[in-house]
Amino acid sequence: MPAMTSASTTCPSAALASDTHPAPGIVPLVHIGGLRKRYGDNEVLKGVDLQVQRGEVVSIIGKSGSGKSTLLRCINGLEQYQDGELRVHGQAVNAGDAPALRELRKNVGMIFQNFNLFPHLSVGRNVMLAPTLVTRQPKDAARHNAQRLLARVGLAEKIDAMPDQLSGGQQQRVAIARALAMNPEILLCDEVTSALDPELVGEVLQVVESLADQGMTLIMVTHEMGFARKVSDRVVFMHQGRVHETGAPEQLFGNPQTPELRQFLGMVHGGAGA
Ligand SMILES: Nc1ncnc2c1ncn2[C@@H]1O[C@H](COP(=O)(O)OP(=O)(O)OP(=O)(O)O)[C@@H](O)[C@H]1O
């Protein structure tokens, strides 16, 4: 994980909402500028700016309804946006362009709150599905790859089990293995522990942390403040559809600059150590 610094939390003004600027010549893996997204009359993203560098671990926090999931879904092309720039790997993300989306999904994996495994397919077939369908990987190679990925999430022996034979934590770990099957450069994690019983949260966070340690670029929406503080290079606080404050975890949690962030941290876990 590269050490990221942010000027944003040192300047308590409009700069709070601005993002870290990469050194000249370094193209961010994800570039988001002035992104706007509406559902009908409800403008959910009101000009989001965010740059994510290769290998960076970014956590997005904020109140319910602040637009966190919508932002992730835009990055993965699951939602159309109305205005602004959104580029992954230098390529514009356009939810209406099916061939471009197929390419995007090879680079960007996503894990959802509710696992979204195919219930009628075995664990192994769930993991093999995208490589065999999208990149026409031969079945033997895909199964070998699935075995390797399931071992990585501690579930090698479950390759022939059905999803309903697994606990929620195990299902989520299969979902992570499935997301890794296309060898993505970026993993988007949308509240991946929210649907789990508390005793199953740790095993999933451990897998996510190991991916972070291995250099995976991660953008995570999370309500696990302690986890965000521990694994992130940078934390982004969203408020009312904008990036309101951003910075290194120790800055953001330890020295919040805006009343909105102070209030939010006060609401969750008594401030996650803030
Ligand atoms: N498919 C949709 N159609 C219409 N409105 C939507 C849709 N998805 C989200 N919204 C609205 O967009 C706003 C932001 O939702 P979003 O899920 O992005 O927030 P969030 O910050 O991720 O919240 P939470 O922490 O509760 O998941 C909310 O007002 C929500 O009702």
The ligand as an SDF file (V2000), in Angstrom:
LIG
                    3D

 31 33  0  0  0  0  0  0  0  0999 V2000
  -32.2440    2.5810   -7.9110 N   0  0  0  0  0  0  0  0  0  0  0  0
  -32.6070    3.7010   -7.2650 C   0  0  0  0  0  0  0  0  0  0  0  0
  -33.6880    4.3970   -7.6430 N   0  0  0  0  0  0  0  0  0  0  0  0
  -34.0330    5.5540   -7.0520 C   0  0  0  0  0  0  0  0  0  0  0  0
  -33.3530    6.0980   -6.0160 N   0  0  0  0  0  0  0  0  0  0  0  0
  -32.2610    5.4380   -5.6010 C   0  0  0  0  0  0  0  0  0  0  0  0
  -31.8170    4.2130   -6.1960 C   0  0  0  0  0  0  0  0  0  0  0  0
  -30.6940    3.8120   -5.5590 N   0  0  0  0  0  0  0  0  0  0  0  0
  -30.4330    4.7290   -4.6050 C   0  0  0  0  0  0  0  0  0  0  0  0
  -31.3690    5.7080   -4.6280 N   0  0  0  0  0  0  0  0  0  0  0  0
  -31.4080    6.8710   -3.7430 C   0  0  0  0  0  0  0  0  0  0  0  0
  -30.1410    7.5000   -3.8170 O   0  0  0  0  0  0  0  0  0  0  0  0
  -29.7530    8.0060   -2.5610 C   0  0  0  0  0  0  0  0  0  0  0  0
  -28.3820    7.5130   -2.2080 C   0  0  0  0  0  0  0  0  0  0  0  0
  -28.4150    6.1090   -2.0870 O   0  0  0  0  0  0  0  0  0  0  0  0
  -27.0890    5.2530   -1.8480 P   0  0  0  0  0  0  0  0  0  0  0  0
  -27.5210    3.8310   -1.7200 O   0  0  0  0  0  0  0  0  0  0  0  0
  -26.0770    5.5930   -2.8500 O   0  0  0  0  0  0  0  0  0  0  0  0
  -26.6400    5.8190   -0.4330 O   0  0  0  0  0  0  0  0  0  0  0  0
  -25.6040    5.2240    0.5970 P   0  0  0  0  0  0  0  0  0  0  0  0
  -24.7930    6.3630    1.0870 O   0  0  0  0  0  0  0  0  0  0  0  0
  -24.8720    4.0690   -0.0130 O   0  0  0  0  0  0  0  0  0  0  0  0
  -26.5560    4.7300    1.7740 O   0  0  0  0  0  0  0  0  0  0  0  0
  -26.4720    3.4120    2.7170 P   0  0  0  0  0  0  0  0  0  0  0  0
  -25.3120    3.6490    3.6470 O   0  0  0  0  0  0  0  0  0  0  0  0
  -27.7880    3.4220    3.4170 O   0  0  0  0  0  0  0  0  0  0  0  0
  -26.2850    2.2320    1.8050 O   0  0  0  0  0  0  0  0  0  0  0  0
  -30.8410    7.5980   -1.5700 C   0  0  0  0  0  0  0  0  0  0  0  0
  -31.7040    8.7010   -1.4030 O   0  0  0  0  0  0  0  0  0  0  0  0
  -31.5510    6.4790   -2.2810 C   0  0  0  0  0  0  0  0  0  0  0  0
  -32.9000    6.4240   -1.9400 O   0  0  0  0  0  0  0  0  0  0  0  0
  1  2  1  0
  2  3  1  0
  2  7  2  0
  3  4  2  0
  4  5  1  0
  5  6  2  0
  6  7  1  0
  6 10  1  0
  7  8  1  0
  8  9  2  0
  9 10  1  0
 10 11  1  0
 11 12  1  0
 11 30  1  0
 12 13  1  0
 13 14  1  0
 13 28  1  0
 14 15  1  0
 15 16  1  0
 16 17  2  0
 16 18  1  0
 16 19  1  0
 19 20  1  0
 20 21  2  0
 20 22  1  0
 20 23  1  0
 23 24  1  0
 24 25  2  0
 24 26  1  0
 24 27  1  0
 28 29  1  0
 28 30  1  0
 30 31  1  0
M  END
$$$$
